[in-house]
Amino acid sequence: MNKFKLLLAVLAAVAMAGCVTTERMPDGTTKVRFSDETASSLRSLVPGSVATGMAGGAGSSGLDLMPTRSPLNSGQFLYFAGQYDYECAAALLYSAKSSQPMDTQTSNTCRDRYFSRQQALKMAGKPYNRAAPAYDAANPPQAYWVQMTGQTISQLAGAEQFATRFTGLPRVDSNGQITMVVGFLGAGRGQDVALATTPLRTPVVINDAGFEAQMRSKAARLNTKVGDMSTCDAVLAYNGAVDKGRKPANVSARDYSRYEVRFTVASMGCKNSLYEFKSASQQAAR
């Protein structure tokens, strides 16, 4: 039985145990409500190797979208096992999914950042890529870079799910629906390549009625649509690589990314300082 079939069997078992219920929505999405027992049920039912594959997307390679802080204490967030910053990780993922090579300028910029970071890590006495050649700005190790990124792109091409972690504010919209936007730590505005979820806002189902009532009451009292800052773990399902074309004249460059790697939210669990809730939203099959 392959991992996909085993995952289906696990989800079926959880559903039979009464941990998961689904609701078809008018817009074609499916809300999946998780009871408080779901997390422990999944942990007990899913073998470690399968869980690693779900979270990492590319199995045990570490090629997921879990952000880690740079050991250099720079405040920078890195992806794909701490190898690339957000912009370069997004560019590599777009290349993998679109079968288009990274453009030369982006590739060269990411190459120089990577080797400069390895050099800084070495000088700071931090773990670094010992196999990487010494960096010379006048004669950068292009052959090594092409080999390394080629392997990364090859692995990413077959990955369909990626784990990520982010912080955000649940929002109560004008219709009373509570939603969250998946964010990517380290993302900047106006970058050529971006990661995005579709739809942008994911419906959140809160199992604790008291918590939900408190959130709505606070939003009403403060005359705002947002709740408390929450930390979320999510599994994202790859949905497509899109070239949106040239920037429209009426759109600011800071608000436009031409290339997007899009995901749907396969599952998500969030918590703040007092409460924890789990939810999922999955778009209908394309």
Secondary structure, 3 states (H helix, E strand, C coil): CCHHHHHHHHHHHHHHCCCEEEEECCCCEEEEEECCCHHHHHHHHCCHHHHHHHHHCCHHHCCCECCEECCCCCCCEEECCCCEEHHHHHHHHHHHHHCCCCCHHHHHHHHHHHHHHHHHHHHCCCCCCCCCCCCCCCCCCHHHHHHHHHHHHHHHHCCCEEEEEEEECCEECCCCCEEEECCCCCCCCCCCEEEEECCCEEECCCCCHHHHHHHHHHHHHCCCCECCCEEEEEEEEEEEEEECCCCCCCCCHHHCCCEEEEEEEEEEEEECCCCEEEEEEEECCC
